[in-house]
Structures are given as structure tokens and as C-alpha cells.
Amino acid sequence: MSPTPYVTFFHAPHSRSGGTRALFEELGVDYDMHVLNFKTGTQRDPEYLAINPMGKVPAIRHGEALITEQPAVMMYLADLYPEKGLAPSLTDPLRGPYLRWMVFYGSCFEPAVVDRSMKREPAAKSTSPYGGFEDVMALVRAQVDQGEWWLGDRFTAADVLWGTALNWTVGFGLVPETPAMRAYIDRVMARPAMARAAQKDKALAASQEG
Ligand SMILES: N[C@@H](CCC(=O)N[C@@H](CS)C(=O)NCC(=O)O)C(=O)O
């Protein structure tokens, strides 16, 4: 059963909000989707900036609350529907590792990948929020190597985040691929809900081309 009020999801096809769309598909819950069009720049319209002053997606609104930032959005949704089992509970020993990896994504992985792709001189390891690019990649590779899913045996929202993120960063050549990483990405993307979300997003992007 969906909680009332419905969650409103602000989405643009082929963007960072694709992972959130996939999470909704994995959860199998109802929500309202508000589609933005990057081609015409509707994310910068005053109406949307009044909702999310960053003019970015993903964003969700639930009641009076606005939630932005992919990991926060995904953690919020996975916790909102605990019966779906996509977030370790507060007393689960995996809760700490789950939080660690969700936050690591936004505070270490993305900055490391963006700095590298822009060929920016990184800050000294001791002051950089992520240490060095290779340190981050080594941790990511080790995590991919340790089991079927990001936290081991169990599929969670962490797989939606990391599977979609590795899919596009490896796809754009920003993250060096390893055989285990390829297999992990394929495993996540082959799930029926993930594949459905990708298909729907492709159709939405095509509709915006017209
Ligand atoms: N830190 C944000 C980044 C979100 C982000 O940069 N989204 C891009 C899409 S990939 C966006 O909305 N860009 C539109 C714009 O800035 O005009 C997160 O992780 O959610």
C-alpha cells in the first residue's frame, strides 16, 4: 500500500534521476511523476526553481518535505517502504555498511570521477574529501569482488545506486572496467524492474526528441 500523500518525483530522462526511477520500479509502488525537459530547459523555470532551487534532478516531494541528492532520495524511499526490503533495518548489522556506501557515493565517488574527467589537479590526499582517485577505485573494485550484490547476498537500494552509477560511468569510460565490474553491472541491469525502467526512460527520452 502506498503511503498518503503520494510521493512526487521530479525526473528527466537520461539523467541522474534514472536510478530513482529504477528504484520506484523495484519498489513497485505508485507515485506522481513530474517530467522535466533538459532540451527546453524546464528545470530552470521559476516554477521548478521554487520547488528545488538547485534546478536539478532527482528530487522528490513528500508532504512538505523536499528531498534531493540521489543517495538521500534513495535512502528515503527505501525506508518509506520497509516492507519491500530494500534497506537494512536500523538493527540490521548491514545498516552501517549500507549508510556508508550510500554516502560514499556522493561524497567520494562522484567528486573523484568528476575531477578526473575534467582533468583537474586533485587536492592533496590528506585534504581531499576522497583521498585519491585510485584509492576510491580500489575500494569500489574490492566491493564489487566481494559478492553477488553490493552488500553481499542481498539486493538493496545500494545496488540500484551503484549499479546505475557504474553503468554510466563505465559506459562513458570514466571508470576503468574490470570483468567483475562488467558482470556486476550486467547482473543489476538484467533485473526485470531495472530493465523496465531503462525501457520506459528510453521511450520518454524519445518523446522529448519529437
Ligand atoms: N548532487 C546531485 C546532482 C544532480 C545532478 O547534477 N543532476 C543533473 C542531471 S544528471 C541535473 O539535474 N542537471 C540539470 C541542471 O543542472 O540544469 C545528485 O546526486 O542528485
The ligand as a Gaussian input file, in Angstrom:
#p B3LYP/6-31G(d) Opt

LIG

0 1
 N       24.307000      16.047000      -6.489000
 C       23.129000      15.774000      -7.250000
 C       23.459000      16.005000      -8.709000
 C       22.221000      16.008000      -9.545000
 C       22.516000      16.484000     -10.962000
 O       23.568000      17.068000     -11.256000
 N       21.558000      16.278000     -11.861000
 C       21.684000      16.740000     -13.214000
 C       21.206000      15.633000     -14.149000
 S       22.383000      14.403000     -14.441000
 C       20.746000      17.906000     -13.464000
 O       19.661000      17.937000     -12.895000
 N       21.123000      18.878000     -14.313000
 C       20.277000      19.918000     -14.746000
 C       20.832000      21.283000     -14.499000
 O       21.695000      21.452000     -13.636000
 O       20.374000      22.192000     -15.186000
 C       22.655000      14.336000      -7.009000
 O       23.475000      13.447000      -6.814000
 O       21.453000      14.099000      -7.002000

